[in-house]
């Protein structure tokens, strides 16, 4: 993707992150719904052209998406898709590619919440190596004459009870809907998404007043340096917070003055 589509995908990923960071959202179910919308728009060429038509107002396209999907998927999924079609896309296919990526990311988020992301990443890598080394298996999984149920059954016999359920879902979706990609390229893409997700951390930041853009950038940079990973900030405002802000990263809580606490955390980490 390039240009407008890259910006639209980045915005959609931020909305997905904000949504799936909530403990009330079932990321696995959301992944299945986004995958279903991906399949729909892949089949319905005219529909995806309408939803990405730059001549149509964003709200008009969003309303159409809500009407079409409102009774088929959850409100969260419909809102996410509506937000995506409000954006500008360089070409219609980019919207479908973006939806597919969000579905995969939602599944990986579910694995991360379950503490299984490292396992899924390793299994995707190892399965890719197995496919590359086994021509018969690759031929069976890419045979255009074979039905989706037959391929799913084969994958279940290989991965069921041996691999994480998220790994099986991701690979099965890829095999049954390659959308022009080779199996190896699809597996490599999934492995990269898993690695990217694994290196992402979330900081819940509660401050007495809203933070400025500059403050958010500085805070994100300071936390990324402290933890050695990119940091996503979930921001909340609570007037009861006095003397700075409260920052929570995983199980670690940093209270009071941000500068003092970050310095203290650095000293403790340094031993």
N, C-alpha and C positions, 0 to 999 in steps of 0.2 A: 504494500500500500504506500501511497505517497500523498502529499498535499492535504486536501480537505479530509480524505478518508483516514489518514494517520491521526489527525487531530480528533476526528469523531470517535475513533477507536480508543484513544487515550482517555477521552471524557467518559466513554461508556465503561471502561475498566475502573475508573475512579468511582463511578456510581455503583458498579458491582461490588467493589471492595467495601464501600460504605454500607451496602445492604447486607453482605454476608458477614461482616464483622459483628453484626447483631446476633446475639445468642438465640433470638426468637425465630430466625430464618433458617430453614432446612436447606442448606446449600446443595445437598444431593438431589432433592426434589426439584429445586430451581434449575439444576443442570439438565435434568430430564426434560423439563418444560422448554428450556432454551434450545435444546437439541431438536425437539419436535417442531419448534418454529423455524429452525434452520432447514429442516427437511421440507417443510411447507414452502418456504420461499425459494428453495432450490428447485422444487417441482414447478411452482407457479411463476414463470418468467414474467408474465404481464403484471402480476401483483408486485413483484419486487421493483419493477420499473416504475410503477405508480408511486410506491413508497419512497423512492429515491429521486423522483422527478424534481430537479432544481427549480422548475417553473411554478411548483405548487408551494403554498405557504406551509411552514413546518407544523403549525397547529392543525391544519387540515389533514395532513398525513398522520399526525399523532392520533387525531380523533378516529380516523379510519382504522388504524391499527388497534385502538381500544375496542371499537365495535366488532372487529373481526375476531379478536383474541379474548375479549373480556369474559366470555362464557367457556372458553376452552382451556385457559391456564389461570394460574393464581394472579391476584392483583399485583404482586411484586413483579412477576414475569411480564405482565402486560405493561406495567408502568415503565419497566426497563426498556422494552422494545419501543414503546411510544417515545421515550426520550431519545433513542437512537435514530428514529426516523425524522425527528425534528432537526437533526444535524445534516450537514451537507456531505454527500459521498461522491467521490470522483467517478465511480462507475457502480452500477447496480450490484454486481457480484461482490463488491467490497462489503456491503451490508451483510450478506450471507456469510462471508468469511469471518467477519467480526462476531457475528452471533455464534458461530461454531467455536471460536476461540473463547468467548465468554462461557459457553457451556462447559468446555474443558476446564477452564479456570475455576468454575463453580464446583466441579467434581474434585479438583485438586484441593480446593479450600475445605471441602468436606473431609478429605483425607487428613489435611493438616489439623483440623479441629479434633479429629479422632486420634491424633498422634501417630499417623501412619504415612505421612508424606515422604519421609526418607525411604520407607519400604517401597512405596509406589514408584518413586523415581528410580530406584535400583531395579525393580522388576521391569519397568519399561525399557531400560537400557539393556538388560539381559535378554529380554524377549526379542529386541531388535537384533542382537547378535545371533540368537538362535535362528531367526528368519533368514538372515544373511548367509548362514552356513548350511541351510537346509532348502535346497531347490524345490523338493517335492512339497514341503510345507508351504513355501511361498506360492507355488503354483496353485495349490488348493485354496489358499486364502484370497488369491486374486483372480480366480476363475470366474469370468463374467457369466458363465452358464450356470454356476452353482447358485442356489437360492440363499437368501439372507438367513433363514432358519437353519439351513444346513451348515453355513459358516459359523453361525452362533453356537451350534451344538459342538462343532469341532473345537472352537475356542474354549468352550466350557469344559470339554474333556481334557484340554491342555492346562487350563488355568484354574478351573473350579477347584476349590479346596487346597490349591497349591499357591495361589496368588491372592492378593488383596482384592476385595470386590470392586474397588475403584479402578484398579488396573484392568480387570476384566471388562468393566463397562467402557472405559476409554478405548481399549483395543478393539472391542466388538463394534463400537460406533465407527471407528476408523475403517475397519475392514468392510463393513456393510455400506458405508457412505464415504468412499475415498475422495469423491468430488475432484477427480482429475489428478490426484497426487499418487505417487508411488507409495507402497507400503512402508518402505524404508524412510522416505522423506516424512511421512506422517508420524512415524514413531520417533524420529529425531525431533520433530517439532514438539511433540508431547513431552519428551524428555527435557527440552529446553524450558518449556513452560513450568514443569515441575521444579527444575533447578531455580528458576527465577522466583517462584513462589516460596521455595524453601529459604531463600536469602532475604525475604521480606519480613519485617517485624512491624507490629502495630503498637503505637503509643496512644493511650487514652489521656487527653490533656484537659484538665478542668481549671478554668481561670475565672477570676472575679469579673473581668470585662473581656469582650471579644479581642482576640489578638489581631494585630495588623498583618498584612502580607509579609512585611519585612520580619516581624517577630516570628511568624510561622516558619519562614525560610531559615532563620537563624537557629530556631529551636530544632527543626528537623536536621539541620547540618550537625549541630552539637550532639544530638542523640545518635545520629548515624556514626559519628566519630567515636562516641563512647562505646557503642555496642558492636561496631564493626560491620554493620549491615544497613541497607537502605531502610528508611523508616516511614511508615504511613501514619499520619496524625489524625486521630478522631477527636474533634474539638467539642467541648461542652462549656457552657457558661453557668457559674453558680456564684451569686453575690456573697455567699457565706464563706467562700475561700478568701482568706486574708493573708497578706504578705507574699504575694506572688501567684503561684499556681501549684496544682497537684498533677504529677505525671506518673502514670502506671504503665509499665512495660512487662507484659506477662504477669508473673507473681510479684515483681519488684515495684514498690511504691516509693516515689520520691516526693516528699512533702516540703512545704515551706518555700524559702527562697530558692529559686531555680539555680542561680549561680552557685550558691553555697552547697546545695545538695549535689549538683553535678560534679563539683570539685571533690566533695566527699566520696562520691561513687567512684571517681577516677582513682583516688588514693587507695580505696579498698580493693579495686580491681588490680592495681599495681602491686598489691601485697604489702 
